[in-house]
Amino acid sequence: MSREFPPQTGDLISVAEIARPQGLRGEVIAALMTDFPERFARMRRAWAFRPGAEDVREVVIERARMHKGRVVLKLAGCDDMTSAEALRGVRLGIERDELTALPPDAYYDFDLVDCDVELPDGEIIGRVRRVDHYGAAPLLVVEAAAQPGREVLIPLAASICTTVNIERKRIVVDPPEGLMDL
């Protein structure tokens, strides 16, 4: 991970956000922003940044442990409560090549955002704005091309999303009758 110039904040994938100090010796507790919290057991470095700022710096992770659904971290150079308090709101990020490999037909939400969604005949439905998780299948929230401002919810299910091409930012859907009218 060590390099001459740090990456841009927009190129980083957030895996945790520091919530507050934990104890008196410089540990911090962080909210998880990853589906793979086990990554912290092997992480030795991360990129630290504040959302909306351009300043990115590399931090060394001395130790990590899980605690009540969050991660407690000890970062090098952060040795007291005052130093830990200064890190409140800082995100820890990784680069794309450090992502956990997913099984076939599984996708990171951020890879689906901005994908064009179209019918098998090529008609453009719209563009994915976000992915919501409420029930059995994630929902693609698609801004309708024909009616800007209108959202169409499409379940991310193999029977509906027949082609997902992340590289081309394209999703072909074969929706059941009536789905597009909701």
C-alpha positions, 0 to 999 in steps of 0.5 A, a space after each residue: 500500500 505504501 506509495 509516493 503519492 496517496 490516492 484521491 478520496 474518490 478512489 477509496 472504498 470506506 471500510 470504517 468510520 471512527 466514532 470516538 475514543 475507546 479508553 485512555 490509551 489511544 484506541 478508537 472505536 469505529 463503525 463498520 462500513 464493510 460486509 467483511 469485518 474479518 478483514 481488520 484481523 489482517 489489515 496493517 495499513 489503511 488510508 485515513 481521510 475525512 469525507 469531503 476533504 482531499 487530505 489522505 494519509 496512510 495509517 498503521 494499524 497496530 491492532 484490531 478487535 471486534 466489540 459489540 458489532 464495531 471494531 476497536 483499533 489502535 493506530 500508530 502514533 495515537 497514544 492518548 485520549 486527546 489524539 483519539 478524539 481528534 480522529 472522530 469522523 475520520 474514515 479508513 479506506 482501502 483501494 479497489 485491489 484490496 477488496 474481498 473477492 466476491 462469488 460469481 453473480 455477487 456485486 458491491 453496491 457501489 459498482 451497481 451505482 450509475 449503471 444504465 438499466 435497459 430492457 432486452 430490446 435496448 430500451 433504456 429504463 434509467 440509471 441506478 442511483 443507489 441500492 436499498 436493502 430491505 428484504 430478501 433481494 436488494 432493490 436497485 433504485 433507478 432514476 427513470 430516463 423518461 421521467 427524471 425525478 421518478 424512481 423505479 424499484 427493481 429487485 436485484 434477482 437473477 430472474 429479473 436482472 438477466 445481465 449485469 456487466 459492471 465493466 460496461 456499467 450496464 444491467 439488462 432487466 426482464 421485469 415481470 408484467 406490471 413491475 415497471 408500473 409500480 
